[in-house]
């Protein structure tokens, strides 16, 4: 005996962003899992957020979208924006995030999608904003097994941790950004672009330098992102240093050194939260 399909429709949550057509799933109680089969004539009206379909199954139904549709990231930057504040920009496949980060809170500045009206331009603790972004369908926070589903720049945990910590320490006086050479320099090494920035304006591209970071050695590269090939040569009149922080201090102005020396621990910790949550050095 055949079971007749029933036509159904529902509207997705107005606070959820779908960057691609949602996938329907039904709860299979006997297997204790979600299944995506059993749906016919599925239509999604993007303007109204309405999904219509036919199915023979009656029970819990939900929508899914790819957790990794924004990975790997295309580019990123973190730069000072006045005393005690930085701007973190993350450009992914379908979204461009801009977040202001202070010592005890952070604020989503963009994108302007109406689905984010409830959380945009509001100062929140970092973990709360991260939770709300994920709930809204903006997942730029890799899980532990994300490397199984996304092509990444494999790096050893030790060097990745060290570089995030050093970047956070210097972020009150330096702007950091993605380097095209980071993916080509091996698992035991990272290359990040940086430039001193004590204003609220973005740094000129020609001011940025590439820094080569290894577990016990860091130095300024002569090679820039405009070169055709990566060549491992130290910039003239610069020295080797044990870490990125001291490497940056070598060429820093007295004002930059003062800004880094007086950075509150809570500010450094909050910036570290976003760097570790997004893992921009391996997922870009």
GIVEN-V309514 format. One record per residue. PHI is phi in whole degrees, -180 to 180 (NA if undefined). BURIAL is b if it has 24 or more other ideal C-beta (glycine too) atoms within 12 Angstrom, else e. D_LAST is the distance of its C-alpha to the last C-alpha in whole Angstrom. Layout:
# GIVEN-V309514
PHI,BURIAL,D_LAST
PHI,BURIAL,D_LAST
This chain:
# GIVEN-V309514
NA,e,53
-85,e,50
-99,e,49
-76,e,48
-74,e,45
-111,e,44
-78,e,43
-139,b,40
-158,e,38
-156,e,36
-108,e,34
-69,b,30
-59,e,30
-69,e,30
-101,e,27
-109,b,25
-102,b,22
-113,b,22
-86,b,19
-148,e,21
-61,e,25
-61,b,25
-101,b,26
-82,b,30
-145,b,31
-122,b,34
-82,e,35
-103,e,37
-65,e,39
-66,e,40
-107,e,37
54,e,35
-157,e,32
-91,e,31
-125,e,32
-103,e,31
-88,e,34
91,b,37
-118,b,36
-132,e,37
50,e,37
-78,b,34
-135,e,34
-122,b,31
-93,e,32
-63,e,29
-65,e,31
-102,e,33
72,b,31
-98,e,34
-112,b,33
-121,e,36
-167,b,37
-124,e,40
-155,b,40
-93,e,43
-104,b,41
-116,e,42
163,e,40
-61,e,37
-131,b,34
-140,e,31
-116,b,28
-123,e,24
-143,b,21
-59,e,18
-67,e,16
-115,b,13
-70,b,13
-106,b,10
-122,b,8
-72,b,5
-73,b,4
-86,e,6
-167,b,6
-158,b,8
-156,b,11
-134,b,14
-143,b,17
-63,b,21
-142,b,23
88,e,27
-60,e,28
71,b,26
-149,b,24
-130,b,20
-109,b,18
-107,b,14
-115,b,13
-130,b,10
-103,b,9
-113,b,9
-63,e,11
-129,b,14
-151,b,14
-123,b,13
-95,b,14
-132,b,16
-130,b,18
-88,b,20
-125,b,21
-118,b,24
-65,b,26
-119,e,27
-159,e,25
-144,b,22
-142,b,23
-78,b,21
-94,b,21
-155,e,20
-82,b,19
-94,e,23
-54,b,24
-64,e,27
-63,b,26
-101,b,24
-58,e,28
-74,e,29
-123,b,26
-73,b,25
62,e,26
-124,e,27
-82,e,27
-136,b,26
-60,e,25
-56,b,21
-66,e,22
-71,e,24
-64,b,22
-61,b,19
-61,e,22
-71,b,23
-66,b,19
-63,b,19
-63,e,23
-84,b,22
94,b,20
-103,b,16
-107,b,14
-117,b,11
-122,b,12
-62,b,11
-84,e,15
-63,e,16
-102,e,16
-62,b,13
-67,e,12
-78,e,15
-117,e,14
-131,b,10
-76,e,9
-127,b,7
-92,b,7
-62,b,11
-135,b,12
-70,e,15
-58,e,16
-61,e,18
-71,b,16
-63,b,13
-62,e,16
-61,b,18
-70,b,15
-61,b,14
-65,b,18
-69,b,19
-61,b,16
-62,b,18
-63,b,21
-100,b,21
-70,b,19
-76,b,23
-132,b,23
-128,b,20
-96,b,17
-119,b,14
-156,b,11
-66,b,8
-117,b,9
-64,b,9
-88,b,11
-62,b,9
-75,b,8
-110,e,12
-106,b,14
96,e,14
-78,e,14
-97,e,17
-147,b,15
-132,b,12
-125,b,12
-130,b,11
-92,b,13
-154,b,16
-155,b,19
-62,b,22
-152,b,23
-107,b,26
-107,e,26
-95,e,25
-97,e,24
-61,e,20
-82,b,20
-63,e,21
-59,e,19
-74,e,21
-89,e,22
-79,b,18
-122,b,18
-92,b,16
-119,b,17
-92,b,17
-121,b,17
-126,b,19
-54,e,20
-130,e,24
-155,b,23
-143,b,21
-155,b,22
-84,b,21
-84,b,20
-72,e,22
-69,b,19
-116,b,18
-71,b,15
-87,e,18
-73,e,19
-76,e,19
-136,e,19
-82,b,18
-126,e,21
-91,e,21
-135,e,24
-71,e,24
-63,e,25
-58,e,29
64,e,31
-121,e,28
-117,e,28
-80,e,26
-137,b,26
-73,e,25
-157,b,22
-64,b,20
-58,b,22
-73,b,25
-65,b,23
-67,b,23
-64,b,26
-58,b,28
-106,b,27
-83,b,27
-76,e,30
-64,e,32
-67,e,31
-66,b,28
-64,e,29
-65,e,31
-64,b,29
-68,b,26
-70,e,30
-102,e,31
-68,b,27
-64,e,28
-62,e,27
-63,e,26
-66,b,24
-62,b,22
-65,b,22
-68,b,21
-66,b,18
-59,b,17
-56,b,17
-73,b,15
-67,b,12
-71,b,13
-71,b,13
-95,b,10
51,b,8
-64,b,6
-77,b,6
-108,b,6
-106,b,4
-123,b,0
